[in-house]
Amino acid sequence: MISKSPTVLLETDTFREAVSKAINAANLTQSAKSQDEWKTVVSQWEAAIALMKTVPSSSPNYIIAQQKIIEYHKNLNYAEKNAVGGK
């Protein structure tokens, strides 16, 4: 029987937390209108990216995490444009 080590569980939690932040950011993007709301969206994407970057190469989610970092950066750039200039 192979048991999961606490490290593996931690890696999975980090990945899930990153996905959760991204979902939150995407939801906020739908309703953001003011610069302050867009700044919140920016911070959520930044948090999601930071968490994805902590997923180690030994994780089964590593390749997905690397793809998500690229995807999230595109969303972050869009949010940053709106945070600076308004919608």
N, C-alpha and C positions, 0 to 999 in steps of 0.2 A: 504494500500500500504506500502510495506517495502522498505525503501531506504537503500542503502549500506552506511555504515559509512566510513569516510576517512581511518580509521584503516584497514578495510577489503580490501579496494583498495590498500593500502600500502602493506599489506601481499601478495596480488596477484602479485603486481609489483615486490616484492622481489623474489618470486618464479620464475616469468618469467625471471627476470634478471639472476638468478642462472642458469636456463635452457639455456639461451642465452650464458652465459660464458662457460658452458659445451659444447655446440654445437661448439663454437669457438675453445675450447681446442681440441675437437675431430677432427675438420678440420685441425688444426695446426699439430696434431699428424700424419696425413697422409703425410705431406711434410717435417716434421722436420728431419734434418740431423746433423747439428752441435750442439755442447753442448749448445751454446747460444740459438738456436732455441728450444731445449728441455727445457731449463730453462724458456723460455716464456710459453711453454706448462704447466710446473709445476706451474707457477704462476697463470695461468688461471684455472687449476683444484683447486688450493688452494682457489682462489676467489669464485669459484662455490660452494665449500664445505662450506666456511664461510657464504655465503648468504643462503644456504640451512639450516644451523644451526640456522639462525635467524627466520625461519618460525615457528610461535608459535603453540602450541598444539591446539589452538582454530581454526586454519585455516583448511579449507577443503582440503588443499594440504599437511597437516602435515605428514600423513602416507607415501605419495609418497616421500616427502622430506627426510624422514628418510631412505627410501630405496635407494634414489639417493645418499645420503651421503656415504653409504656403497659401492655402485657402483663406485662413483667418487674416493673414496679412492684407489680402485684397479687400476684405470686408473692413479691416481697420483703416486702410487708406481712404475708402469711401466715407467712413464715419468721420475721419479727421477733416476731410474737405468740408463736410457739413458742419462740423463743430466750429470751424474757422469762419466760414462764409454764410452760415445759415442755409436752409434748404431752398 
